[in-house]
Amino acid sequence: MTRTLLFVDADNQSPALVAPLARVFKSFGRSCTQAIVAGNGKGDRVRGWEQALQCEMPGVEVRCHVAPVRKQSADVRLMFELAAVHYGEADPATLIVVVSRDDLLVAATEYLASQGHTVLIALGAGANAVAPVTDLPLVSLPLPHPATPVPAPDVPAAQTTSTTNGLDKNIVAAAVTRIRQALAPNKQGGYAASAVGQVLSKMGHDKATRAKIVRAIPNLKEAGVGGDKRLIF
């Protein structure tokens, strides 16, 4: 039976990749049977993948794992899941797709290929992204580009709408509104920084612009570190 199994490293790959990934599967004449997603921290990135998969690939079975905040903890969870495939009999009709650029998972996927499994590495394309060195088939998935702003008419300096870091205040205001619509405040106050980043990414903002928007949010306060970092506004 034809099956497509998806293994997602949510810590370094964006849920924005689900739509182009669905198009790749369609071009192969396949639909995703099961998706296993792992990430660490509060699980915001994992939930982002889960929601995007259910939206773009109706009928897919999604299994999620939120791992402790430790180096490569999500990779280890995925490797345990891949081990179940390894111990099963290789089936040429089953395609195993691993979405990650981490060397550990690439090496695990290469081992599956050496045992006769049909595998594919997929990852997001980016200006500074470095593709892993591997002989495996690799698909580079396009990330959405920020919309090109419509040129605004010249206004006197006293009427400018730019913030101190050069962003239009309307962009910041729209981002704040979208964040508050998409996210529920953390019990400790504010919003998880990783979740805010996901929302801004879905709006089409690149990494540099996301950082500028966050810095421009009025009365912004930060709390916590790493996976526990919160933005309070």
Buried (B, 14 or more C-beta within 10 A) or exposed (E): EEBBBBBBBBBBBBBBBBBBBBEBBEEEEBBBBBBBBBBBBBBBBBBBBBBBBBEBBEEBEBEBBBBEEEEBBBBBBBBEBBEEBBEEEBBEEBBBBBBBBBEBBBEBBBEBBEEEBBBBBBBBEBEEEEEBEBEBEBBBBEBBEEEEEEEEEEEEEEEEEBBEEEBBEEBBBEBBEBBEEBBEEBEEEBBBBBBBBBBBBBBEBBEEBBBBBBEBBEEEEEBBEEBBBBBBB
